[in-house]
Amino acid sequence: MPLDLGLYERRADYKSEKRCQRTSLAFYQAVRDLLPVWLLEDIRAFEAFHWEDEGRACAFSPSEALLYALVHDHQQYARHLLQRYSVHALDMPSASFRCCAHSATPHVSVAVRYNRTDILKVMMETLKDFADDGKRKLLLNHRGCAHADGGKTALHLACVLARPECLLLLLGHGACPYVTDRAGDTPLDCLLQQINQSDMDMRSKRVCLGYLVLFMPALRFRMRTELQENPALWSRLIGQQALQWLSGQCPPSLLVQCMRQVTRSVPDQQLQSLPDFLRPPDFRLHQS
């Protein structure tokens, strides 16, 4: 009876895949348990593998390890990966870590989704190491996967999820507030829709709105007509002054216009660090 070599190959692949699943899970649990950085790097370099659809075992890259660190908020490990490997820690992960073949590098969006502001700060600093400014802007402004993120950028997610600290970090480091998602909405459109749909986290949403006003000197957004046609509703939701600014009835206050100049001249300006008397009194907009 002839030897079925294909059977042995399939069995070998099956064993390799099972071994990869075990080591991959062990690495995931090690990051989840916040084990020391040196131990995690030993596991990643010598013990842990993940299985790709093409039928091969792959070691975890720094980029893939950073995704685990983001999910489990292992700040020390994330900082080590970003400092040790710089922009390579933000490379495209392998196919098994992406929703589809057309999705882009997901790290910034994952940081926003899980509200990992401390890690996001280090990521934004790392972006300065990009020699090509176009790559940095692409990483900040790319549209996410249509299945997982609905084709939204990280800025869109920060508005949808009401993450003001993430939003400010992204805007302060050059993310463009005019990029639209696959539905044609800017981040401001998404935020206004969230304000209209639910009163949950309203304070955070209004702070996000204030940040967008600072970084959008030209208020180009799809829902502007909606604000003009329903002033009573939007005055109640965001306040009369904010409504007048956004609908184009009057310009922002002189202090807000000055703050816009500050944010443009100092790109990574952290507005939270400013004393209260330097913050525009209307910056928090309409507080309930």
Secondary structure as UniProt FT lines:
FT   HELIX           5..32
FT   TURN            33..34
FT   HELIX           37..46
FT   STRAND          49..52
FT   TURN            53..55
FT   STRAND          56..59
FT   HELIX           62..72
FT   HELIX           75..85
FT   HELIX           86..90
FT   HELIX           95..97
FT   TURN            101..102
FT   HELIX           107..113
FT   TURN            114..115
FT   HELIX           117..126
FT   HELIX           127..129
FT   HELIX           133..141
FT   TURN            146..151
FT   HELIX           154..160
FT   TURN            161..162
FT   HELIX           164..172
FT   TURN            173..174
FT   TURN            177..178
FT   TURN            182..183
FT   HELIX           187..197
FT   TURN            200..201
FT   HELIX           202..215
FT   TURN            222..223
FT   HELIX           224..229
FT   HELIX           231..238
FT   HELIX           240..247
FT   HELIX           254..265
FT   TURN            267..268
FT   HELIX           271..273
FT   HELIX           276..278
FT   TURN            281..284
//
